[in-house]
Amino acid sequence: MSNVDDNALDPVVLELDAVKRTFRQGRSELHVLNGVDLKVREGEIVALAGPSGSGKSTLLHVAGLLERPDGGEVRVKGEDAARIGDDRRTTLRRHTMGFIYQYHHLLAEFSALENIIIPQIMAGMRRGEAKKRAQELLDYLGLSERASHRPARLSGGEQQRVAIARALANAPNILLADEPTGNLDPHTADDVFQMFMDLARDAGLAAVVATHNSDLAKRMDRIVRLEEGILV
């Protein structure tokens, strides 16, 4: 594990300041995030640990601008993203963030290549450029011969590698991953995670990775743990 001080001078690209998130069920309230503070710098990969139900996914959703916090601030590359309008949030999310989930969520009716092309076109890239970028990512991940295959014809590890490529397609600054190898066997999980780490390192991304796997967590730059709604 690298020393946090090694990149202490790198710019902060994602910052959560006193973030709160509460869910209401009838008359009761569930306080999931109780004042979360987190700074992630360019090139830093942070492991997010905590028991099931502790709010790791909620934290990632708030950080990824998929949910608004009930209190506190979320800053993306210095911009206060907690209070801006929905259109600006969508643009900021589309151009600065990549998401990887435990289940790949690939579009079943499209090929591996097309699954990586589509988010690029949505971000405004021309199809030819998007196809070239998608093919380069598949080549890097050892999937060049599987480019035309739909998700149902791919193994679990191959599906997740395509999901990683899709998350990186728009060259994001921030990568948010929720148990990205949770559905894979240990050997495949290790291989896929190493590819994920290599790509993130090469791109100089800031990444937050929720995981229950302590061995994988130890390979990241630092570990933060979510307990009773705060990071320790």
C-alpha positions as CSV (number, residue, x, y, z in Angstrom):
1,M,0.0,0.0,0.0
2,S,1.4,3.4,-1.0
3,N,1.9,6.2,1.4
4,V,-1.0,8.8,1.4
5,D,1.6,11.6,1.6
6,D,3.0,10.5,-1.8
7,N,0.1,12.3,-3.6
8,A,-0.7,14.9,-1.0
9,L,0.0,17.7,-3.4
10,D,-2.2,16.2,-6.2
11,P,-5.5,18.1,-6.7
12,V,-8.6,17.0,-4.9
13,V,-11.1,15.9,-7.6
14,L,-13.9,14.6,-5.3
15,E,-14.8,16.0,-1.9
16,L,-17.6,15.2,0.4
17,D,-18.0,17.6,3.3
18,A,-20.4,16.8,6.2
19,V,-22.7,14.8,3.8
20,K,-25.9,13.5,5.3
21,R,-28.5,11.2,3.7
22,T,-31.7,10.2,5.4
23,F,-34.4,7.9,4.1
24,R,-38.0,8.2,5.4
25,Q,-40.4,5.3,5.8
26,G,-43.7,6.5,7.0
27,R,-43.1,8.2,10.3
28,S,-39.7,6.7,10.8
29,E,-36.3,8.0,9.6
30,L,-33.2,6.0,8.7
31,H,-30.1,8.1,9.0
32,V,-27.6,6.4,6.6
33,L,-25.0,9.1,6.2
34,N,-24.4,11.2,9.3
35,G,-21.8,13.8,8.2
36,V,-19.4,12.0,5.9
37,D,-16.1,13.8,5.1
38,L,-13.9,12.4,2.3
39,K,-11.3,13.8,-0.1
40,V,-10.0,11.8,-3.0
41,R,-7.1,13.2,-5.0
42,E,-6.1,12.7,-8.6
43,G,-4.4,9.3,-9.0
44,E,-5.6,8.0,-5.6
45,I,-7.5,4.7,-5.2
46,V,-9.5,4.5,-2.0
47,A,-11.1,1.3,-0.6
48,L,-14.5,1.8,1.0
49,A,-15.1,-0.8,3.6
50,G,-18.0,-1.5,6.0
51,P,-20.6,-4.2,6.8
52,S,-23.6,-4.9,4.5
53,G,-26.2,-2.2,5.1
54,S,-23.8,0.3,6.4
55,G,-24.5,2.7,3.5
56,K,-21.6,2.2,1.1
57,S,-23.8,2.1,-1.9
58,T,-25.6,5.2,-0.7
59,L,-22.3,7.0,-0.3
60,L,-21.3,6.1,-3.8
61,H,-24.6,7.2,-5.2
62,V,-24.3,10.6,-3.5
63,A,-20.7,11.0,-4.6
64,G,-21.7,10.0,-8.1
65,L,-24.5,12.6,-8.3
66,L,-27.1,9.9,-8.6
67,E,-28.7,11.0,-5.3
68,R,-28.7,14.4,-3.7
69,P,-27.6,14.7,-0.1
70,D,-29.9,16.0,2.6
71,G,-27.1,18.1,4.0
72,G,-23.5,18.9,3.4
73,E,-21.6,19.5,0.1
74,V,-20.3,17.4,-2.8
75,R,-17.6,19.0,-4.8
76,V,-16.4,17.5,-8.2
77,K,-13.2,19.1,-9.5
78,G,-14.0,22.1,-7.2
79,E,-17.6,22.6,-8.4
80,D,-20.4,22.4,-5.8
81,A,-22.4,19.6,-7.3
82,A,-25.0,19.3,-4.5
83,R,-26.9,22.4,-5.4
84,I,-26.6,22.7,-9.2
85,G,-29.5,21.8,-11.5
86,D,-30.3,18.4,-12.9
87,D,-29.0,19.2,-16.4
88,R,-25.6,20.3,-15.1
89,R,-25.4,17.3,-12.8
90,T,-26.0,15.0,-15.7
91,T,-23.4,16.7,-17.8
92,L,-20.9,16.7,-14.9
93,R,-21.6,13.0,-14.2
94,R,-21.3,12.0,-17.9
95,H,-18.0,13.7,-18.6
96,T,-16.2,13.3,-15.3
97,M,-17.3,10.0,-13.8
98,G,-17.3,6.3,-14.6
99,F,-19.4,3.7,-12.7
100,I,-18.8,-0.1,-12.1
101,Y,-21.3,-2.2,-10.3
102,Q,-21.3,-5.7,-8.8
103,Y,-23.5,-6.9,-11.7
104,H,-22.3,-5.7,-15.1
105,H,-25.6,-4.2,-16.3
106,L,-24.6,-4.5,-19.9
107,L,-27.3,-4.0,-22.5
108,A,-28.2,-7.5,-23.5
109,E,-29.3,-6.7,-27.1
110,F,-25.9,-5.0,-28.0
111,S,-22.5,-6.5,-28.5
112,A,-19.5,-5.9,-26.2
113,L,-18.2,-3.3,-28.6
114,E,-21.5,-1.5,-28.9
115,N,-21.9,-1.4,-25.1
116,I,-18.7,0.7,-25.0
117,I,-19.6,2.8,-28.0
118,I,-23.0,3.9,-26.7
119,P,-21.9,6.0,-23.7
120,Q,-19.4,7.8,-25.9
121,I,-22.0,8.8,-28.5
122,M,-24.2,10.0,-25.7
123,A,-21.3,12.2,-24.5
124,G,-21.1,13.7,-28.0
125,M,-18.3,11.7,-29.6
126,R,-18.5,10.7,-33.3
127,R,-19.2,7.1,-33.9
128,G,-15.9,6.4,-35.7
129,E,-13.9,7.8,-32.8
130,A,-16.0,6.0,-30.3
131,K,-15.6,2.7,-32.1
132,K,-11.8,3.2,-32.2
133,R,-11.7,3.9,-28.4
134,A,-13.9,1.0,-27.6
135,Q,-11.8,-1.4,-29.7
136,E,-8.6,-0.2,-28.0
137,L,-10.1,-0.8,-24.5
138,L,-11.2,-4.3,-25.5
139,D,-7.8,-5.1,-26.9
140,Y,-6.1,-3.9,-23.7
141,L,-8.5,-6.2,-21.7
142,G,-7.8,-9.2,-23.9
143,L,-11.3,-9.2,-25.4
144,S,-10.6,-8.3,-29.0
145,E,-12.0,-11.6,-30.3
146,R,-15.1,-11.1,-28.2
147,A,-16.0,-7.7,-29.5
148,S,-19.0,-8.8,-31.6
149,H,-20.4,-11.1,-28.8
150,R,-23.5,-10.1,-26.8
151,P,-23.2,-10.3,-23.0
152,A,-25.0,-13.7,-22.8
153,R,-22.1,-15.3,-24.8
154,L,-19.5,-13.9,-22.4
155,S,-18.3,-15.4,-19.2
156,G,-18.8,-13.5,-15.9
157,G,-15.2,-12.3,-16.0
158,E,-15.5,-11.2,-19.6
159,Q,-18.8,-9.3,-18.8
160,Q,-17.2,-7.4,-16.0
161,R,-14.1,-6.5,-18.1
162,V,-16.5,-5.0,-20.7
163,A,-18.2,-3.1,-17.9
164,I,-14.8,-1.7,-16.8
165,A,-14.1,-0.7,-20.4
166,R,-17.5,1.0,-20.6
167,A,-16.8,2.9,-17.4
168,L,-13.5,4.2,-18.8
169,A,-14.8,4.9,-22.3
170,N,-15.4,8.6,-21.7
171,A,-12.0,9.1,-20.0
172,P,-13.5,10.1,-16.6
173,N,-11.6,11.8,-13.8
174,I,-13.4,9.8,-11.1
175,L,-14.2,6.1,-11.0
176,L,-16.8,4.8,-8.5
177,A,-17.0,1.0,-8.1
178,D,-19.5,-0.9,-6.0
179,E,-18.2,-4.5,-5.3
180,P,-16.8,-4.7,-8.8
181,T,-15.6,-8.3,-8.4
182,G,-18.3,-9.5,-6.0
183,N,-20.0,-11.9,-8.4
184,L,-16.7,-13.6,-9.6
185,D,-14.8,-16.6,-8.3
186,P,-11.6,-15.7,-6.4
187,H,-9.2,-16.4,-9.3
188,T,-11.2,-14.5,-11.8
189,A,-11.8,-11.7,-9.3
190,D,-8.1,-11.3,-8.8
191,D,-7.4,-11.1,-12.5
192,V,-10.2,-8.6,-13.2
193,F,-9.3,-6.5,-10.2
194,Q,-5.7,-6.3,-11.4
195,M,-6.8,-5.1,-14.8
196,F,-9.0,-2.5,-13.1
197,M,-6.1,-1.3,-11.0
198,D,-3.7,-1.1,-14.0
199,L,-6.2,0.9,-16.1
200,A,-7.0,3.3,-13.2
201,R,-3.3,3.8,-12.5
202,D,-2.4,4.4,-16.2
203,A,-5.2,6.9,-16.5
204,G,-4.4,8.7,-13.2
205,L,-7.9,8.3,-12.0
206,A,-9.3,9.1,-8.6
207,A,-11.3,6.0,-7.5
208,V,-13.5,4.9,-4.7
209,V,-14.1,1.2,-4.5
210,A,-16.6,-0.4,-2.1
211,T,-15.5,-3.9,-1.3
212,H,-15.9,-6.6,1.4
213,N,-12.7,-8.3,0.2
214,S,-9.9,-7.3,2.6
215,D,-7.2,-8.6,0.4
216,L,-8.3,-6.4,-2.5
217,A,-8.7,-3.5,-0.2
218,K,-5.1,-3.7,1.0
219,R,-3.9,-3.3,-2.6
220,M,-5.4,0.2,-2.8
221,D,-3.8,3.4,-1.5
222,R,-5.8,3.6,1.7
223,I,-8.9,2.2,3.3
224,V,-11.7,4.1,4.9
225,R,-14.5,2.4,6.8
226,L,-18.1,3.4,7.0
227,E,-19.5,2.9,10.5
228,E,-22.7,4.4,12.0
229,G,-22.9,6.8,9.0
230,I,-19.5,8.3,9.3
231,L,-16.1,7.4,7.8
232,V,-13.4,6.2,10.2
